[in-house]
Amino acid sequence: MTVTIFLGALLGPMALGVPIAFALIITGVALMMYLGMFDAQIVAQNVLNGADSFPLMAVPFFLLAGEVMNTGGLSRRIVDLAMTMVGHIRGGLGFVAIFAACILSSLSGSAVADAAALGALLFPMMLKSGHDPARTGGLLASASVIGPIIPPSIGFILYGVVGGVSITKLFLAGIFPGLMIAAALCVTWMMVARKEQFALPEKQSGAVRLKAFLDSIWALLLPLIIIVGLKFGVFTPTEAGVVAAVYSLFVSMVIYRELPPSKLFHVFVAAAKITAVVMFLVACAAVSAWLITVADVPGDLARLVEPLMDNQTLLLLAIMGLVILVGTAMDMTPTILVMTPVLMPIIKQAGIDPVYFGVLFIINNAIGLITPPVGTVLNVICGVSKLNMEELMKGVMPFLIAEVIVLLLLVLFPQLVTVPAALFGR
């Protein structure tokens, strides 16, 4: 009965068009009334406590860093570097998109920011070369979701805070799976691009490549600084966000000089708007998270999946299927905030490593960003490319299947996550 009330109170308001943040509060209030313990003061207290977290300070700083990189020329230089290196080979612009997405993901940690940058810079270029518009948009959308997987990742920060899991370990564990997804996209692109007729960009000379590398080296240093700093304990993930924001501001304003002081206010406002949405969701989710624990919703769900508790693989497959379904209807941030407190006790009871599960969970949520009807990244690419959703979905499907296959491999072979994570963590 508790699970039914939880789902009804959450999905009902969402179906009526109530914003997810308020639907989360309604869910908490509904559970409180069912338990006979309604108190408005408890609701307010949990909202305040939900946002009162030092690790969550990383979120606004990484979001600010992403805005600065797109405005200050760092993102464009990454794309230019990729273009000079692999743009001349058959299907090279597609490989440029994947290569650039991997680097951009290690700068911003946001799929939406990466999609906006890749779409604006590469979509017109690929279209001009003769690539199919829908397939081009599908590749750019699919490559953008690497953003929340390769560190730094806002998704990992939220999961780590809500689930009480080491964010540093999550960051380091996400590197190899993110590269696996990039490799899967490369293979898929090679297969689908063989049938296309398009013009190949001219191969660049060594001097041009060297110039592009030297021009982008300041942008390339940032992910190196973050990974090394986290691995050797120089700074925490929260401090890494500050480093990313300050570094990107310095490079954009002092070295590249593409971010004049006159634009700085607009960059801060854009980052603040996105931060406000995320943090309000986090604060409201704290109400339902507390009531989920009090009402023992995880216990009820554990009893439902009890036949699978002795088989970790089957349990993970069932959970991943559930998260994929949820991801079609909810955005990444609310899915993490709602599902983590429900699933974490089940994961621990089944003896599954929370860091390993976190990687699978975030990858699954990232894939949800390119599944309709919500599909935030799809909407960004639609806006940039002027494609309709139906066209874009046809183009994204081969790449979506490739990413699901990678997720399935990670479930079946946990060593693909745990072994590289142990190596990076040493």
C-alpha positions in Angstrom: 0.0 0.0 0.0 2.9 2.4 0.9 4.5 1.8 -2.6 1.1 2.5 -4.3 0.6 5.8 -2.4 4.2 6.8 -3.2 3.9 6.1 -6.9 0.4 7.6 -7.1 1.3 10.8 -5.3 4.4 11.2 -7.5 3.1 10.3 -10.9 -0.4 11.7 -10.5 0.7 15.4 -10.1 3.3 14.9 -12.9 0.6 13.7 -15.2 -1.4 16.8 -14.5 1.6 19.0 -15.4 2.7 19.9 -11.9 6.5 20.7 -11.8 8.5 17.8 -10.5 9.9 19.7 -7.5 6.4 20.4 -6.2 5.3 16.8 -7.1 8.1 15.6 -4.8 6.8 17.7 -1.9 3.3 16.4 -2.6 4.6 12.9 -2.4 6.2 13.5 0.9 3.0 15.2 2.3 0.9 12.3 1.0 3.1 9.7 2.8 3.0 11.8 6.0 -0.8 11.9 5.9 -1.0 8.2 5.3 1.3 7.6 8.3 -0.8 10.1 10.4 2.1 12.4 11.1 1.6 15.4 9.0 3.5 18.5 10.2 4.3 21.5 8.0 7.3 22.3 10.1 8.9 18.9 9.2 8.3 19.6 5.5 10.0 23.0 5.7 12.9 21.7 7.8 13.6 18.9 5.3 13.5 21.4 2.4 16.2 23.5 4.1 18.3 20.5 5.1 18.1 19.1 1.6 20.2 21.9 0.1 22.4 22.3 3.2 25.3 20.1 2.0 28.9 21.0 1.4 29.5 18.4 -1.5 26.5 20.0 -3.3 28.5 23.2 -3.6 30.3 21.5 -6.5 27.2 21.7 -8.6 27.0 25.5 -9.1 30.8 25.7 -9.7 30.8 23.0 -12.4 27.7 24.5 -14.1 29.5 27.9 -14.1 32.6 26.3 -15.6 30.5 24.8 -18.4 28.9 28.1 -19.2 32.3 29.8 -19.2 33.8 27.2 -21.5 31.1 27.5 -24.1 31.2 31.3 -24.0 35.0 31.7 -23.6 36.2 29.7 -26.5 37.4 26.5 -24.7 34.8 24.3 -26.2 35.4 25.6 -29.7 39.1 25.0 -29.4 38.5 21.4 -28.4 36.4 20.9 -31.5 39.0 22.5 -33.7 41.7 20.2 -32.3 39.6 17.2 -32.9 38.9 18.4 -36.5 42.6 18.7 -37.3 43.4 15.3 -35.9 40.7 13.0 -37.3 38.5 15.2 -39.5 40.0 14.0 -42.8 39.3 10.3 -42.4 36.0 8.8 -43.8 33.3 9.7 -41.4 35.8 11.9 -39.6 33.4 14.6 -38.6 31.5 12.0 -36.6 34.7 10.9 -34.9 35.4 14.6 -34.2 32.1 14.8 -32.4 32.8 11.7 -30.2 36.4 12.8 -29.5 35.3 16.3 -28.6 32.4 15.0 -26.4 34.9 13.0 -24.4 37.1 16.0 -23.7 34.1 18.3 -23.1 32.7 15.8 -20.7 35.9 16.1 -18.6 35.4 19.8 -18.5 31.8 20.5 -17.7 30.1 17.3 -16.4 26.8 18.4 -18.0 25.2 16.6 -21.0 23.0 19.6 -21.8 26.0 22.0 -21.9 28.0 19.5 -24.2 24.9 19.0 -26.5 24.6 22.8 -26.9 28.3 23.2 -27.7 28.5 20.2 -30.1 25.2 21.0 -31.8 26.1 24.6 -32.5 29.6 24.0 -33.6 29.4 20.6 -35.5 25.8 20.2 -36.8 26.1 22.9 -39.6 29.6 21.6 -40.5 28.4 18.0 -40.8 25.3 19.1 -42.8 27.5 21.1 -45.2 29.7 18.0 -45.8 26.6 16.0 -46.9 25.8 13.9 -43.8 22.2 12.9 -43.1 20.6 15.5 -40.8 18.8 13.0 -38.6 21.8 10.7 -38.2 24.0 13.7 -37.5 21.7 14.9 -34.8 21.4 11.4 -33.4 25.2 11.1 -33.1 25.6 14.5 -31.5 22.9 13.7 -28.9 24.3 10.3 -28.1 27.8 11.6 -27.8 26.7 14.4 -25.4 25.4 11.9 -22.8 29.1 10.9 -22.2 29.1 14.2 -20.2 27.6 12.8 -16.9 29.8 9.7 -17.0 33.4 10.8 -17.5 34.4 13.0 -14.5 33.6 15.6 -13.3 29.9 14.6 -13.3 27.0 16.5 -11.7 25.1 13.2 -11.7 27.8 11.5 -9.7 27.8 14.4 -7.2 24.0 14.1 -6.7 24.1 10.3 -6.4 27.0 10.5 -4.0 25.4 13.1 -1.7 22.0 11.4 -1.6 23.4 7.8 -1.3 26.3 8.6 1.0 28.9 7.3 -1.5 32.4 8.6 -2.1 32.2 11.1 -4.9 35.9 10.8 -5.6 35.6 7.0 -6.1 32.6 7.5 -8.4 34.5 10.0 -10.5 37.5 7.7 -10.9 35.2 4.7 -11.6 33.4 6.5 -14.4 36.4 7.0 -16.6 36.7 3.6 -18.3 32.9 3.0 -18.8 32.7 6.5 -20.4 35.5 5.6 -22.8 33.7 2.3 -23.6 30.6 4.2 -24.6 32.7 6.4 -26.8 34.3 3.3 -28.5 30.8 1.8 -29.0 29.7 5.1 -30.7 32.7 5.0 -32.9 32.0 1.5 -34.1 28.3 2.3 -34.7 29.2 5.5 -36.6 31.6 3.5 -38.8 28.7 1.1 -39.6 26.1 3.7 -40.4 28.3 6.2 -42.2 29.5 3.6 -44.8 26.3 4.1 -46.7 26.5 7.9 -46.9 28.1 10.0 -49.6 29.8 13.0 -48.2 32.7 15.3 -48.8 35.9 14.6 -46.8 37.7 17.6 -45.2 41.2 18.2 -46.4 44.0 16.5 -44.3 45.8 19.1 -42.2 49.5 19.4 -42.1 51.6 18.7 -39.1 52.1 22.4 -38.5 48.3 23.1 -38.5 47.8 20.2 -36.1 50.6 21.5 -33.8 49.1 25.0 -33.8 45.6 23.6 -32.9 47.1 21.5 -30.1 49.0 24.5 -28.7 45.9 26.7 -29.0 43.8 24.2 -27.0 46.4 23.1 -24.5 45.0 25.4 -21.8 41.6 23.7 -22.2 43.2 20.3 -22.2 45.0 20.9 -19.0 41.8 21.3 -17.0 40.7 17.6 -17.0 44.3 16.6 -16.2 44.4 19.0 -13.2 41.0 17.6 -11.9 41.8 13.9 -12.3 45.3 14.2 -10.8 44.1 16.4 -8.0 41.3 14.0 -7.1 43.5 10.9 -7.4 46.2 12.3 -5.1 43.9 14.0 -2.7 45.0 17.5 -3.5 41.4 18.7 -3.4 37.9 17.3 -2.8 35.2 17.1 -5.6 33.7 20.3 -4.2 37.0 22.1 -4.4 37.5 20.6 -7.9 34.4 22.5 -8.9 35.9 25.8 -7.7 39.2 25.0 -9.4 37.3 24.3 -12.7 35.3 27.5 -12.5 38.2 29.8 -11.6 40.6 28.1 -14.1 38.1 28.4 -16.9 37.4 32.1 -16.1 41.1 32.9 -16.0 41.8 31.1 -19.3 38.7 32.7 -21.0 39.4 36.2 -19.8 43.1 36.5 -19.6 44.6 34.0 -22.1 42.0 33.5 -24.8 40.4 36.9 -24.1 37.1 35.8 -25.6 35.1 36.5 -22.5 35.0 40.3 -22.0 33.9 41.7 -18.6 30.7 42.9 -20.3 29.5 39.3 -20.9 30.5 38.1 -17.4 27.2 39.1 -15.8 25.2 37.1 -18.4 27.3 34.0 -17.9 26.8 34.2 -14.2 23.0 34.7 -14.6 22.8 31.7 -17.0 24.7 29.4 -14.6 22.6 30.7 -11.6 19.3 29.9 -13.4 20.4 26.3 -14.0 21.8 26.0 -10.5 18.5 27.3 -9.0 16.5 24.6 -10.8 18.9 21.8 -9.7 19.2 22.9 -6.1 15.4 23.5 -5.7 14.9 19.9 -7.0 17.5 18.6 -4.5 15.8 20.5 -1.6 12.3 19.3 -2.4 13.5 15.7 -3.0 14.8 15.7 0.6 11.2 15.8 1.8 10.1 12.6 -0.1 13.5 11.0 0.7 13.0 11.4 4.4 9.4 10.0 4.2 10.6 7.1 1.9 12.9 6.1 4.8 10.2 6.6 7.5 7.5 4.7 5.5 10.0 1.9 4.7 9.3 2.0 1.0 12.7 0.3 0.3 11.6 -2.5 2.6 8.4 -3.0 0.7 10.3 -3.0 -2.6 12.9 -5.4 -1.3 10.1 -7.8 -0.4 8.8 -7.5 -4.0 12.2 -8.3 -5.5 13.1 -10.9 -2.8 13.3 -13.8 -5.3 16.1 -11.9 -7.1 18.1 -10.9 -4.1 20.4 -14.0 -4.3 21.3 -13.3 -7.9 23.0 -9.9 -8.3 23.0 -10.0 -12.1 19.2 -10.6 -12.4 18.6 -8.0 -9.7 20.7 -5.4 -11.5 19.0 -6.3 -14.8 15.6 -5.8 -13.2 16.6 -2.4 -11.7 18.2 -1.2 -14.9 15.0 -2.0 -16.8 13.0 -0.1 -14.2 15.4 2.9 -14.4 15.1 3.0 -18.2 11.3 3.1 -17.9 11.5 5.9 -15.3 14.1 7.7 -17.5 11.6 8.0 -20.4 9.2 10.0 -18.2 11.6 11.9 -15.8 14.8 14.0 -16.3 18.1 12.8 -14.9 18.2 15.0 -11.8 14.8 14.0 -10.4 15.3 10.4 -11.3 18.6 10.3 -9.2 17.0 12.2 -6.3 13.9 10.0 -6.2 15.3 6.5 -7.0 18.6 6.7 -5.0 17.0 6.6 -1.5 14.7 3.8 -2.7 17.3 1.6 -4.3 20.3 2.1 -2.1 19.1 -0.1 0.8 18.2 -2.8 -1.6 21.6 -2.6 -3.3 23.4 -2.8 0.1 21.2 -5.7 1.3 22.1 -7.6 -1.9 25.8 -7.0 -1.3 26.4 -4.9 -4.4 29.1 -2.3 -4.3 27.4 1.1 -4.2 30.2 2.7 -6.3 29.8 0.0 -9.1 26.0 0.4 -8.9 26.4 4.2 -9.1 28.3 3.9 -12.4 25.5 1.7 -13.8 22.8 4.0 -12.4 24.3 7.2 -13.8 24.9 5.6 -17.3 21.3 4.4 -17.3 20.1 7.9 -16.4 22.4 9.4 -19.0 20.8 7.2 -21.6 17.4 8.5 -20.4 18.5 11.9 -21.7 18.1 10.6 -25.3 14.8 8.7 -24.8 11.5 10.5 -25.4 9.2 12.0 -24.4 11.3 14.0 -21.9 14.8 13.5 -23.4 16.4 16.8 -22.4 19.4 16.4 -24.7 17.1 15.5 -27.6 15.2 18.8 -27.1 18.5 20.7 -27.1 19.6 19.1 -30.4 16.1 19.7 -31.8 16.4 23.3 -31.0 19.9 23.7 -32.5 19.3 21.6 -35.6 15.6 22.5 -36.3 14.8 18.8 -36.6 11.5 17.5 -35.2 11.6 14.8 -32.5 10.4 12.0 -34.8 13.2 12.6 -37.3 15.8 12.9 -34.5 14.6 9.6 -32.8 15.2 7.7 -36.1 18.7 9.1 -36.2 19.5 8.4 -32.6 18.3 4.8 -32.5 21.5 3.0 -33.6 23.5 4.9 -31.1 21.0 4.4 -28.3 21.1 0.6 -28.9 24.9 0.7 -28.8 24.9 2.5 -25.4 22.3 0.0 -24.0 24.6 -2.9 -25.1 27.5 -1.3 -23.2 25.3 -1.0 -20.1 24.3 -4.6 -20.5 28.0 -5.6 -20.7 28.8 -3.7 -17.6 26.0 -5.5 -15.7 27.1 -8.9 -16.9 30.9 -8.2 -16.4 31.3 -6.0 -13.3 35.1 -6.3 -13.7 34.8 -3.8 -16.6 34.0 -1.2 -13.9 35.7 -2.4 -10.7 39.2 -3.3 -12.2 39.8 0.0 -13.9 38.3 1.9 -10.9 40.9 0.1 -8.7 43.7 1.1 -11.1 42.7 4.7 -11.3 42.1 4.8 -7.5 45.6 3.7 -6.6 
